[in-house]
Amino acid sequence: MKTILLFFCMAVSAKAGAQSDGQDPDLHLYLLIGQSNMAGRGPLDEAGKKEDPRILMLDSLDQWVVATDPVHFDKPKMAGVGPGRAFAAGMLKTGKKVRIGLIPCAWGGSPIRVWQPDARYFKARPYDDALRRARIAMQKGVLKGVLWHQGESDNDTVHAAVYMARLEELVARLRTDLKDPHLPFVAGEIGYFNKKGTLINTIIDQLPQQVPGTAVVSAKGLMHKGDSVHFDTPSARELGRRYAAAMKQLQDSAGRGAE
């Protein structure tokens, strides 16, 4: 059972420089959005149970807990290892006394068209849910970036033709709604093993040329778990490390790293 962390144990109010509204500047928040490979479908293992008190996540009840796999809860019977915890571990390697707060909001199978206000995906409202949870998290920490992994559901000629416009709109909308015009945004390629091919990667790869403050991480060399769609556990973690490297580079170039 995950240990719920009381905010007084995090010493929020005692932190030097903490803002009057209770935000802890050393709690760095990251919003995790997209579809199943962000949510994680890698087989669970013992490593995923190991807790690091410096890595937290906002659970399905909007409570902070120590992060263990699965981080996401979009489809509880399918949820497994994703890139989240490996990303968080990579962001801790800064020499700074920070903690990482993951805000898991990905929904398996969701096309990019449902990542907008009021759009439904089965019983969920992916964008609205992500915005609500991000705002809850931001009451206690500082939002440092967004991770996006999505594209399998748009990986065809029809949807790829409008994908970049929708992705640009998503980045702009998040920056407006979260009140950060320069919020770092890192997208990930889908697996090159995808049985439908990787047309969508040629679109995703254009993002940094179209939108400042964004980056793309490669999925080259990563393996699937046997279904030609989802990353296996080692690959999901490697993807997380790649996200961390890209996020650090974005933050460093903008002077937004671990202060």
Summary of the structure (lengths in Angstrom):
residues: 259
radius of gyration: 17.1
end to end distance: 32.7
largest distance: 54.0
contacts: 901
relative contact order: 0.17
helix: 36%
strand: 17%
